[in-house]
Amino acid sequence: MRREQVILISGCSSGIGRAAAIEAARRGHRVFASARDPQSIASLGAQAGAQIQSLRLDVQDAASCAAAVQSVLAEAGRLDALVNNAGFAQYGSVEDVSIERWQAQFDVNVYGALRLTQAALPAMRRARSGTIVNVSSVGGKVSIPFASPYCSAKHALEAISDALRVEVSPFGIRVVVVEPGTITTRFEERARREADPFLKGTGPYSTFYVGAEHAMDVDLRKGELPPEAVARVIVDAIESERPRTRYAVTLLARLLIPLRRLLPDRYFDWQMRRMLKLPSPPASGERPQ
C-alpha cells in the first residue's frame, strides 16, 4: 500500500511544478504547492480532485523559504519530500547577457534551490528520512550555445546535487536529479521575452540568433513531451524505495546526455555549429577581415 507523503513543491504556477502537484495529490499524497503569487495556484485543488494547500513562496527570499517550510511542519507535522522546481531560462550569448541578468539567473535557479533545501534539511535530518528532487535539464549536462546562463545554472545545480547526495545519505535522505529535455510549457514564453532584445538587436551576434532560434524551435524540440510526463517521474522517484540518482526525460535527453560524454569536444562543437548554422571559424593562421 502506498504511504502518504507530505510534499512541498516550488514553482507551481504553471508547467512541471503545477503538473507535479496535481499528480502527487491524485496519488493520495499531501501536497503543499507554492508560488510567488498564491492566486496563481488557488485552483489547483479543483484540478486534482483532491486537497492541495497553497503557499506563498519566493525562492529569492531566505525568510520566505524558511516560513514555507515552517508552515508545512506546523500543518502536517513533517516534511517527507521537497521538489526544487522554481526557475526560469535566460537566453543570450555569454557577451550579450549582462552580469545583472547572470546574477538573476543564478539567484533563482541555484541559490533559490539552496535556500529552500537548507530550510528543509533540519526537519529531514531529525526524521532521518526524506527525498529532495532537484529539477535540472538536459542543459545541466549539455551546454547549448546562446543558452549558457541557463545551462551553467543547471550545471551548478547538478554539482550541488552530487555533493549533497553523499553528505545527507547518513541521515537517510535521498537526492534525485530529474533532467527533462524540451517540455510543452509556458517556460519558453519568458525565455523568449528575456532574449527578445538580442533577437531584435544589431550586435555582433545578431545574425547568429536566427539559427539559434530555429534550433530551439525545431531541432531541440524533437521528442517534446507534456509536463505531466515529468510529473510522473518526479512522483515515482519520491515513492520509490530506492530511486535512481538521475532520471532523463524525453528522447532528446536520453540520447544527448550520453552522447555528450562519448563524443570529443571538437566534434560536438562542430555539430553544434552545424545545428545553429554558424559560419566556420577562420582557418588556422587566417586573419578575419
N, C-alpha and C positions, 0 to 999 in steps of 0.2 A: 504493500500500500504506500502511495506517495506521501511523504511527510510535508506538511505545510511549512513553508519557509517565509520569513519576513525579508522582503527585498526592497532596497532603496535604489532608484534609478534616476540618473541625472539626464537632462536634455530631452524631456518627454513631450515637448510641444508639437513635434512632428517626427516623421521618419522612423529611424530604428528605435529610438527611445520610446516613442509612443507605441509602436508595434510590440516591443518587448514588454511594456506594462500590460497591454491587453492580453498577450499570450500567457504571461505569468499568472494573471488573475483568472483567466479561463481554466487554468490547470489547478486552481484552488489555492494559490499562494496569496499571502497578504502583501499587497503592493503599495509602496509609497512612491508615487510618481512626482517628479519635481521639475520645475522650470522657473525662469526668472519672472514670468508672468503667470500666476496661478490661474487666471481666467482662460489661458490657452489650453489648460488641461482639465477644466471643470467638467467636460462632458465625457471623460474617459471611462468612468464607471458604467455609464449607459451603454457605451460601445462594447464593453467587455461582458456585460451581463453579470457583473459582479462588483463588489465594492472596491474601489481604488481610492485611497486617500491622497489628496494632492498637497504638495508643499511648495512654498516659495523657496527657491534656492538659486543663488548667484555664485557660481563656482569661482568667480574672481574676488570673492569676499570671504576671508577665512572665518569671520564671525557667522556669516550666513551658513557656511558648511557645518560648523560646529552646532549651530542651532537646529539645522535639519536633522542631524544625527541624534541630537538630544530629544527632538520631537518624536522620532521613531522609537527610541528607547522608552520614552515616557508612555507612549501609546501601546506599544507591543511588548515591551519588556526585554527585547533582544533585537539584534540585527544579524541575520544569517548570511545575507549576500548584498554586495554593493556592485552596481553596474556603472562604471565611469563611461558615459556616452556623450556628454555635452561637448560640443566642438563646432568649429567652422573651418572652411578652407580658404586660405589666402593664396591666390594665384598671381603669377608675375615672375619676371626674371630676377635673379639674385640682385642685379644692379638697380632695377627699377623700383623694387619694393622698399619703401622707407624703413629705417630702423624702428620707427614707432609701430609700423604695421607688423614687422617681425616680432616685436615685443608683445603686441596684442595677440598674435597667433600662439605664441608660447604661453602667454598668461592664461588663456582659456584651455588650450588643448593639452598642455603639460602641467603647468602649475595648478590649474583647476582640478585635474585628477589627483595631484599630490595633496592639495588642501583637503579634499574630501576623503581620500584614503587615510591621511593622518588623523582626521577626525573620527573615522570609523574603527581604526585598528585597536584602540584601547578596549573597547567593548568586545571585539572579536577575540582579543588575547585573553581577556578574563574568562570568556566562554570556552576557550581553547578549540574554537571551530569557526568556520566562515569561508566564504568564497568571494574573491574580488575578480570581477570581469572587466578588463580594460578593452574598450572598443578601439582598435587600431585601424589599419587599412592595408591594402596591397602596397600603398605608398610608404608604409612603415618598413618595408623590405626592399622596395624598388623605387629609386629616386626618379621622378618624372620631370624632365626639363620644363621650366616655366610653372612648376608647382612646388618648387623647393621649400618655401616656408612651411607649407602643409606637410610635405614628406619628411622634412627634418624634425618637425614636432612629433610626428608619429614614430620616427626612428627613436627619438628620445623616450617616448612612452614605452616602446618595446624594450629598450635597455633598462629602464626603471623596473619593468615587469620581471625581467630575468633576474635582477638582483633581489627584488622583493620576494619572489617565489621561494628562494633559498632562505632568506632572512626570517620569514614568518612560518616556514614549514615546521619548526619545533613546537609551534603553538597550535598546530592542526589547521592552519589557514591555507587555502589553495588560491593560486593566482593563475588566471586564464587570460589569454590574449585572443581576440577574435579579429580576423583580418579580411574584411569584405573587399570585393572588387567594386565595380560600379553598381550602385543600388538606385532604384527609381524612387527618389525623394525630392523634397524642395531644397535639399542641401546645395545643389548646383546653382540654384537661383541666387543665393547670397554670394557664392563663389564668383559668379559672373558679374555681380554688382561690384565686388571688390576689385575685379580685374578690368572693369569697364574703361577706366582712364587709360590703361595700357593698350587695350584693343582699339581705341579710337585715337591714340596718340600718334606722334610723328617722330618718336625717338629712334635710337639705333637698332632696336629690336622690333620695331613696329611691323615690318613686313614678315617677321617670323611668327607673330602671334596668329596670323591667319592659319598657318599649318598646324599650330598648337591647338587652336580652337577646333579645327577639323578632326584632329586626332582624338580630342576629348569627346567629340560628338559621335564619332564613328568607330575608330579602332579600339578605343578603351571602353566602349560600351558593349562589346561582344560578350554575350552570356549574362547580360544585365538581369538582375532579379529584384523582386519587390522587397521592401523592408521586412515583411513577415518571415522571409527565408532566414534572415539574420536573427530575428527574434527567436525563432525556434532553436537555433544553435545556442544562443545565449542561455535560454531556459534549460535546454538539455544539459549544458555544462554545469549549471547550478545544481540540477537534480542528480547528476552523475556521482556515483560513489568514488570514481577515480577519473576525473576529467582529463582530457589531453591538455598539454600546456598551450597549444595553439590550434585554432580552427580557421582554415582558409575557406572563405565562402565565395562562390561564383567560380565558373570555369576559368576565367581570366586569372584570378588569384591563385588557383590551384596549379595553373601552368606557369605563370610568370615568376612566382616566388622561387620555385626550384630551379628554373632556367637561369635566373639571375645568379644563383650560386655556382652554376656549372659553366656558364659562358665567360670567356675572357672579357675584361673591361673594354678593350678597344673594339671588339666585335659587337658588344652590347651598345657601345656608343654609336657605332655605325648604324645599327638597326634603329636606334632612337632618332638619329638624324634623318634616316630614310622615312620613318613614320611621320616625322614632323615636317618633311620636305625642306630641310635646311640645306643650304649650299655646302659643298665640300670645303674643308679647311684648306688654306693655301698649301701648295706643295712645299716640301722641305727646302728651305733656302729661298723660297719665293717671297718677296715683299709685297704686301697688299697695296693696291693703288689708292 
